[in-house]
Amino acid sequence: MSRWRTSTRSGSYTAARVIHGVGAVFALIEVIYILMNLFGANPANALFKFIQQLAEPLALFFPGLFQLGNANLDLIVNYGLAAVFWLVVANLLARVVAR
């Protein structure tokens, strides 16, 4: 015989995992965009355009924040900071929800 454990906190843990997962997906989109640019993906390609349309709004205010003189380095730093931002914010929100 198996018993199901029910808790009022199980819903908050599920919500916290969903929030954490969404933040990870947002960060992954940013990283994919960085990699596609660094490896010279065709900007006319439909997949590239799709990722770009997702990544640019998710980058918020980070593009152009640092101008280091090298376009590739600028891309890595600015969009990389956006990816780290989404991981940190999602982690903090997940912790608050899990309490």
C-alpha positions as CSV (number, residue, x, y, z in Angstrom):
1,M,0.0,0.0,0.0
2,S,1.4,3.4,-0.9
3,R,0.6,6.6,0.7
4,W,0.6,9.9,-0.9
5,R,2.1,12.7,1.0
6,T,0.2,15.9,0.7
7,S,1.5,19.2,2.0
8,T,0.4,22.7,1.6
9,R,3.9,23.6,0.6
10,S,4.1,21.2,-2.4
11,G,2.4,23.7,-4.6
12,S,4.9,26.4,-3.7
13,Y,7.8,24.1,-4.5
14,T,6.2,23.3,-7.9
15,A,5.8,27.0,-8.6
16,A,9.4,27.6,-7.6
17,R,10.6,24.9,-9.9
18,V,8.6,26.4,-12.8
19,I,10.0,29.9,-12.1
20,H,13.5,28.5,-12.0
21,G,12.9,26.6,-15.2
22,V,11.6,29.7,-17.0
23,G,14.6,31.7,-15.9
24,A,16.9,28.9,-17.2
25,V,15.1,28.9,-20.6
26,F,15.5,32.6,-20.9
27,A,19.2,32.4,-20.1
28,L,19.6,29.5,-22.6
29,I,18.0,31.6,-25.3
30,E,20.6,34.4,-24.6
31,V,23.5,31.9,-24.7
32,I,22.2,30.4,-28.0
33,Y,22.0,33.9,-29.5
34,I,25.6,34.6,-28.4
35,L,26.9,31.3,-29.9
36,M,25.0,31.8,-33.1
37,N,26.6,35.2,-33.6
38,L,30.1,34.1,-32.6
39,F,30.1,31.2,-35.0
40,G,28.8,33.3,-37.8
41,A,25.3,32.0,-38.3
42,N,23.4,33.2,-41.4
43,P,21.4,36.3,-40.3
44,A,18.8,35.5,-43.1
45,N,18.1,32.1,-41.7
46,A,14.7,31.6,-40.1
47,L,16.0,29.9,-37.0
48,F,18.5,32.8,-36.4
49,K,15.7,35.3,-36.8
50,F,13.5,33.4,-34.4
51,I,16.2,33.2,-31.7
52,Q,17.1,36.9,-32.3
53,Q,13.5,37.9,-31.9
54,L,13.4,36.1,-28.6
55,A,16.8,37.2,-27.3
56,E,16.7,40.9,-28.0
57,P,13.6,41.7,-25.8
58,L,14.9,39.3,-23.1
59,A,18.2,41.2,-22.9
60,L,16.2,44.2,-21.5
61,F,18.6,47.1,-21.0
62,F,21.9,45.1,-21.3
63,P,22.7,45.6,-25.0
64,G,24.9,48.6,-25.3
65,L,25.6,48.8,-21.6
66,F,29.3,48.1,-22.1
67,Q,31.2,49.1,-25.3
68,L,34.6,47.5,-25.1
69,G,35.7,48.2,-28.7
70,N,35.2,44.6,-30.0
71,A,31.8,43.6,-31.4
72,N,32.2,40.0,-30.3
73,L,33.3,40.9,-26.8
74,D,30.5,43.4,-26.5
75,L,28.0,40.7,-27.5
76,I,29.4,38.2,-25.0
77,V,29.5,40.7,-22.1
78,N,26.2,42.4,-22.7
79,Y,24.1,39.3,-23.6
80,G,26.0,37.2,-21.1
81,L,25.0,39.6,-18.3
82,A,21.4,39.3,-19.4
83,A,21.7,35.5,-19.1
84,V,23.2,35.8,-15.6
85,F,20.5,38.3,-14.7
86,W,17.7,35.9,-15.6
87,L,19.4,33.1,-13.7
88,V,19.8,35.3,-10.6
89,V,16.3,36.8,-10.7
90,A,14.6,33.4,-11.3
91,N,16.6,31.9,-8.4
92,L,15.6,34.7,-6.1
93,L,11.9,34.6,-7.1
94,A,11.9,30.8,-6.7
95,R,13.3,31.1,-3.2
96,V,10.7,33.6,-2.2
97,V,7.9,31.5,-3.6
98,A,9.2,28.3,-2.0
99,R,9.0,29.9,1.5
